[in-house]
Amino acid sequence: MRISTLCYIQKENKVLFLYRNKKKNDPNAGKWIGIGGKTEPGETPDQCVKREVFEETGLTVTEYHFHGVIRFISEMWEDEDMYLYSATGFDGELRTDCDEGELKWIERSEIESLPMWEGDSYFLKALLEGRDRINMILTYEGKGEEEHLAKVTDLDLED
């Protein structure tokens, strides 16, 4: 099981996104995603999210919130538990030279039209609507061009 983190940094009416367009063989290529990545051995998700945000953006998060775990199940990729965060406080200057892609503050009203993973829209919508707890299972089926989101289970809305 792969463990990762993802953080949506917010300021005013904008959210920081990363457009993945620089790495070869990147499964996220051509998509807008939040900031984050895989945990390193011995690293907690809180430590990981702070490290990843700093490495990718140059920003140090000072106020952040853990929302829950999004589990990805796929026929194509290793299963993954992604720890979902949002941040509203940070220090530093945004990098202009991220080696994974283009960093950009996106107006909240424009987010829905961005090319992103199909499943991301479910937990991102809940996060932007202000939900405190967000725990979901996203099940993808198929391989390659045939891969698609087959099922979304929102664990916080089930009885």
Secondary structure as UniProt FT lines:
FT   STRAND          2..11
FT   TURN            12..13
FT   STRAND          14..20
FT   TURN            24..25
FT   TURN            27..30
FT   STRAND          32..33
FT   STRAND          35..38
FT   TURN            41..42
FT   HELIX           45..57
FT   STRAND          60..73
FT   STRAND          80..91
FT   TURN            99..100
FT   STRAND          101..107
FT   HELIX           108..113
FT   TURN            118..119
FT   HELIX           120..128
FT   TURN            129..130
FT   STRAND          136..141
FT   HELIX           144..146
FT   STRAND          148..154
FT   TURN            155..157
//
